[in-house]
């Protein structure tokens, strides 16, 4: 199990034209990823999703907070003692084209980590070869057809499956999928998403899914939690279906409103919002980070930054907005939380068209 408590990450840059600048990549992020569970993070580009993934795999450090793996707080350990924990957490990168060494065959790509693993397990060379073939079959590839090939000889979907197989060579307990299907042809995406979902069910692997696509988060993260992150702050979180069907934060509603509607099959949600324009986000405000773009912002929003509170416990506005059908109260919301002074459930997702 992974537990993140108030994780923060700040970068300080100095541009030739912008001068000194402080970038708050993460602002006190909390989440719990149980064994075999799923947590999805969605948000627009630059919101801090990938930074969080890198922190969880040891590729990036964090400024504050605690990262706990199976009850062990990692920040107090030396890099050498942290390594075994991070090895159990592997990342599936966004770009399968650059994630694989173009000068190595698939057999060599899988063989390198298997040989390192064999120093601990004592596996023979033949057992390593059998394991490589087993992993390829697990991710839906025929070993005889791909082991001797180079990455450029494979399709994008096949390359991503090889990336997943490589991550599985060290028997991880957690996979961090960072936009794992965004650079793959649409026709192949469902296969990769089904594979990730299958790994959860068959092997009990926990999945942290980073995406900007709500539909993929809903499919892969079924039964898990959805966290909506904006400028490094989680502004809404809760059971995946609950957040999608009854979002209460205006930013979540804007994200869901941006999903294309299949005309003739679907109709726009009755409360669908117009997607908002981009904003220069270099300057922080004392109030809500989303207030400058929010169509429902009030003077109070620009003066006070709301904390993440349980639905029904917030101050101001409709803090008991009901469920997707407008009738369920906060008691039925589970652990649905928001960071908004005026939360209100709105029906923004598309509905089936009337016949």
N, C-alpha and C positions, 0 to 999 in steps of 0.2 A: 504494500500500500504506500502511496505517495501522498504527503500532506504538505501543502505550501501555505505558509502563514505570513501574510503581510510582505510579500516579496516586492522589493523596489529595485529599479535599475535606472541610473542617470548617466547620461553622456555629456561631456563638455567639449564643444567644438569651437573652432575659430576660423571662420570663412574670410576670404579676401574681401568680400563686399558686405557681408553681414556682421563681421566682427565676432566677439565672444558670444556664445550661445549655449544655453543649458537645455538639453532635451530629456524630458522625463519619459523614458520608454515604458516603464512599469510603475504604477502608483499603488502599492499595497494590495497585490493580488493574492487572494485566498482561494484554495480549492482542495478537495479531497478526491483522490482517484483510488477506488477500492480494487481489490484483486478481481480480475475478470470484468471490471466495469468500464464505462466509457464516459469521458468528459470532452465536450466540443467547445472550442473557442472560435467565435465568428466576429468579424469586424472588417472595416475597410483597410486598404494598404497603409502601413505605417502606424498601426494602432498598438503594436507591441507583441503580436501573436508569435512571430518567429523568434523574437528575443526570449520569450518565455520557454519555447521549445529548446533553444540552445542552452539555457540555464539548466533545464531538467536533464540534459544529456552531458553536462559538464563542459560544453564548448564555450560557455560564457559564464562570467561571474555575476553575482548580484551584490548590491550595496547594503541592503538591509532585509530583515525578516528571517525566517527559518525555513529550511527545506528538510523535511523528515521522510526517510525511507525505512519502512518496517520498524518504526520506533527510534531510529538513530538519526540524530540531528547532524547534518553533513558539514555545516560551516565550521564546526570545531575540530574537524579531522584534517590531517595532512593530505596533500594530493595523492600520495601513494595509498593511504587507507581509504580514500574516497573512491578510488578507481574501481574496486569490485562492485560498488553500489551502482556507479554510472554504467558499468558494462551490462547490467541487467536492464538498462533503459536504452533502447536503440531508436535511431531516427530513420524514417523513410523520407528522403529529400524530395523537394518539389520537382527538380529537373533530372529525369533519369538519363538525359544525354550527357550531363557533366558529372553525374554522381559515380559513373563507372570509368575506370582507366581504359582508354581506347587502345592501349598497346597490350592489354591482357585478355586472354580468352575467358569465357565464363567459368571454365574449370579452374583456371588460375585465380580468378577473382574470389571464388568460393573456397579454394584450397588454402589461401593464405590465412584467413581467420581460423579455419579448421585445424591447421597445423599448430597455431598458437594455442588453441583450445586443447589439442592432444597432449601438450606438455603437462596439463593438469589431469586429464582423464586417462592418459596412457593409450589412447586409441591408435591402432596400427594404420599404416598407409591405406590398406584395403578398406578398413572401417571408415576412414575419412572419405574415400571415394564413394563408398556406399551412402554415407551421410549426405554428400553433395547431391547425389542422384535422388535421394529421398526428399530433400528439401525442394528440389526443382519440381518433383511430382506434386509435392504439397501445394505449391503455388500455381499449379496448372500447366507446367511445361514438360515436354518430353526430353529427358536427359540426353538421349542419343542425338537429338536434333539440335541441341544448343550448347552442350559442354565444350565443343571445339570451336565455337564461333566467337567472333569479336563483337563488341557492343554495336558497331555500325552495321552489322549484318542482321540485327534484330529490329523489330518494330518498336514503337514507343511503349506499347502495352507490355511487350515481352521484356523490354529493358526494366520497366518498373517492377515487374514480377521478379526479375533477377535481383534488383535492389532489396526487395522484401526478403528473398531467400538469403541474401548475404546477411541481413539483419538477424535472421533466425539462426545463423550458424553458431552464435554464442548462447543460445537458449535464453533469450530475454524474457522478462516477465512483463515488460511494458514496451509498447511501440508508440513513438511520437510520429504521427503522419502529418507532415507540413505541406499543405496544399498538394497532396499526393496524386491528384488526378487533374490538376489544372493545366498541365502541358501535354495531356494525352488526348488523342482523338475522342470525340464524343461517343463514337460507337464502341470504344474499348473501356470507357470509364466505369460502366456498371460492373464489368468483370472484376476490376481492381477493388471497387467498393464491396462487392460480394465476398471477395477474398479476405479483406480486412474484417468484415463482419463474421466470416466463417472462422477466422483465427481466434476471435473472441469466444465463440461458442465451442469449438472443438478443443482448443489448447488452453483456454482460460486466460489468454493474454489480455492485459488491460490496454486500453487504447485512449490516447489523447489525440484528438483530431482537430487540426488547425485548418481553418478554411474561411472563405468569404461567401461560400455557397450554402445557403440555409438548407436546401433540399438534400445535399449530400450529408450534411451534419445530422439531419433527421433520419436518414437511412442507416448510416453507420452507427450512430449513437443511440439507437433505439433502446429505451429503458434507462438511459443515462441522463446526464445533466448538460444543459446548454448554458454557456457563459457568453454574454455579449460584452465586448471590450471596446472602449472608445478612448483614444489618446492615453492608453496605458492604464485606464481605470475600468474595472468591471462595473457596468451600469445596470445590468439586469442578469439574473441567473435563476435557474430552477429546472424542474423536469422538462426534458426537451419538447415534448408535445405541448405542455402547458405554456411554455414561453412562446412557441410559434402560434398557437391557437388563440392565446389571450395575452399578448404583449401589453405591458403597461407603461414602458418608457418610450418617449417619442423617437429616440434614435433607433430602437429595435423596430418600431413601427415603420420608420423610413426605410430600413434595410429590407423588411418584408414587402413593402410597397414597391420596391424596385424590381421584384421578381416579375418577369414577363408573364402576361396572361394569354392563355391559348384561346383566342377568340373562336366562338362557336362551340367550345367545349367547356370553358370556364367563363365566369363573370368576375369583374373586380370586386374585392371586398367592399362593403358599404362605407367603411371608414378609411378607404385607401388614401394615402397621402401622396402629394407630388414629391418625387425624389428631390433632395436638396442639392444646391450647387456646392462646389468645393469652397474651402475657406483657408486663408492663411492662418496656420495654427502655431505660429512661432511664439506668440505672446500668451502667457497664462493669465487667467482672470481669477479673482478671489471667489467667484461664484461657480455655478455649474459649468463644466467644461463644454457642454453642448448648448448652453444658453444662446450664444451668438447665432446658431443655426436653427434653433428650436422654434417652431411656429406657435407654441403655446407658452413661451417664456413670459414671466412677469418680473417686476422689479426685484422681488425677493430672490429670484433665481440668479440674478447677477451679483447678489451680495452674499449669498450663502451657498457653500458647496455641500450638497446632500451626501450623507453616508449611505452605505448599502444596508438597508433594513428589510425585515420580513414584511411581506405583503400584509397589510392590515395594521402594521405598527408605525407606519410613516406619519409625518405631520403634514397637514395641509392637503387640499384636494380630495379626490375620491380615493381614499386609501382602502376601500373595500369594493373594488370595481366589479367583482363578479368574474365568472369563468367565461369560456368560449361561447356559451349559450346565454350569457347575461344574467343567469340565475344563481350560479354557484357563488358562495361567499369565500372569504379569505381562509376559512377553516378547511376548505377543500383544495387549497392551492398547494399543499405540500410545502416544501422549503423554497417557495418562490420569493425572491428578493429583488429589490430595485433601489436605484439611487436617483430618486426624482421627488421634488417637492409637491408635484401635482400628478400623481400616477392615475391613469385612467385606461382601462382595457378598451381597445379598439379592434374591430374586425377588419383587418387589412389584407389578410391572405385571400387568394381567389377562392371562389365557391363554384360548385358545379352549376353549369348553365341550366336554366329552366327549359324543359322540353316544350 
